[in-house]
Amino acid sequence: MLILRKLIMIVVVAVIAIVGTAGYRWYDYVTAAKDPLDEVGIELNSRMPMALRKWGCYQLQKRFGDRLPPYGCSSGDGRSWM
């Protein structure tokens, strides 16, 4: 019983650490990236729920609106921002 409780605690801490790290990396990408074509940032943003992705794309568009949108931020034609 004690071993199972420790194992559950380790899994919970690991999940919180992974979610926290990925969340911080995504937030840093959409608010402070020097380049909108950062591969990790694009991948994280494209996998966010639609509401967070729209907000992230809006943040990127404010800074990089004169460039082509990254994957996940383009509308159907691939050339305009969502």
C-alpha positions as CSV (number, residue, x, y, z in Angstrom):
1,M,0.0,0.0,0.0
2,L,2.8,2.4,0.9
3,I,4.7,1.6,-2.3
4,L,1.6,2.2,-4.4
5,R,1.0,5.6,-2.7
6,K,4.6,6.6,-3.4
7,L,4.3,5.5,-7.0
8,I,1.1,7.6,-7.5
9,M,2.8,10.6,-5.9
10,I,5.7,10.3,-8.3
11,V,3.4,10.0,-11.3
12,V,1.4,13.0,-10.2
13,V,4.5,15.2,-9.6
14,A,5.9,14.1,-13.0
15,V,2.6,15.0,-14.8
16,I,2.5,18.4,-13.1
17,A,6.1,19.1,-14.0
18,I,5.6,18.1,-17.7
19,V,2.4,20.2,-18.0
20,G,4.1,23.2,-16.2
21,T,7.1,23.0,-18.4
22,A,5.1,22.7,-21.7
23,G,2.8,25.5,-20.6
24,Y,5.6,27.8,-19.8
25,R,7.4,27.0,-23.1
26,W,4.1,27.7,-25.0
27,Y,3.5,31.0,-23.2
28,D,7.1,32.1,-23.8
29,Y,6.7,31.3,-27.5
30,V,3.5,33.3,-28.0
31,T,4.5,36.3,-25.9
32,A,8.3,36.7,-26.4
33,A,9.5,34.6,-29.3
34,K,12.0,36.4,-31.6
35,D,11.0,34.2,-34.5
36,P,7.4,32.9,-35.1
37,L,8.9,29.8,-36.9
38,D,10.3,28.2,-33.7
39,E,9.6,24.5,-34.3
40,V,8.8,23.6,-30.6
41,G,6.6,26.7,-30.2
42,I,4.7,26.0,-33.3
43,E,4.0,22.4,-32.3
44,L,2.9,23.3,-28.8
45,N,0.6,26.1,-30.1
46,S,-0.9,23.9,-32.7
47,R,-1.9,21.3,-30.1
48,M,-3.5,23.8,-27.7
49,P,-7.3,23.9,-27.3
50,M,-8.9,26.3,-29.8
51,A,-9.4,29.2,-27.3
52,L,-5.7,29.2,-26.2
53,R,-4.5,28.7,-29.7
54,K,-6.5,31.7,-30.9
55,W,-5.1,33.8,-28.1
56,G,-1.6,32.6,-28.9
57,C,-2.0,33.3,-32.6
58,Y,-3.3,36.8,-31.8
59,Q,-0.2,37.5,-29.7
60,L,2.0,36.3,-32.5
61,Q,0.1,38.3,-35.1
62,K,0.5,41.5,-33.1
63,R,4.3,41.1,-33.4
64,F,4.7,39.2,-36.7
65,G,1.6,40.2,-38.7
66,D,3.7,41.1,-41.7
67,R,5.0,37.6,-42.1
68,L,3.3,34.3,-43.1
69,P,1.5,32.7,-40.1
70,P,3.0,29.6,-38.6
71,Y,1.3,26.3,-38.7
72,G,-1.8,26.4,-36.5
73,C,-2.4,30.1,-36.9
74,S,-3.3,30.2,-40.6
75,S,-6.8,30.3,-42.1
76,G,-7.8,27.9,-44.8
77,D,-5.6,29.4,-47.5
78,G,-2.4,29.1,-45.4
79,R,-1.4,32.7,-46.1
80,S,-3.6,34.7,-43.8
81,W,-3.8,34.7,-40.0
82,M,-6.8,33.1,-38.3
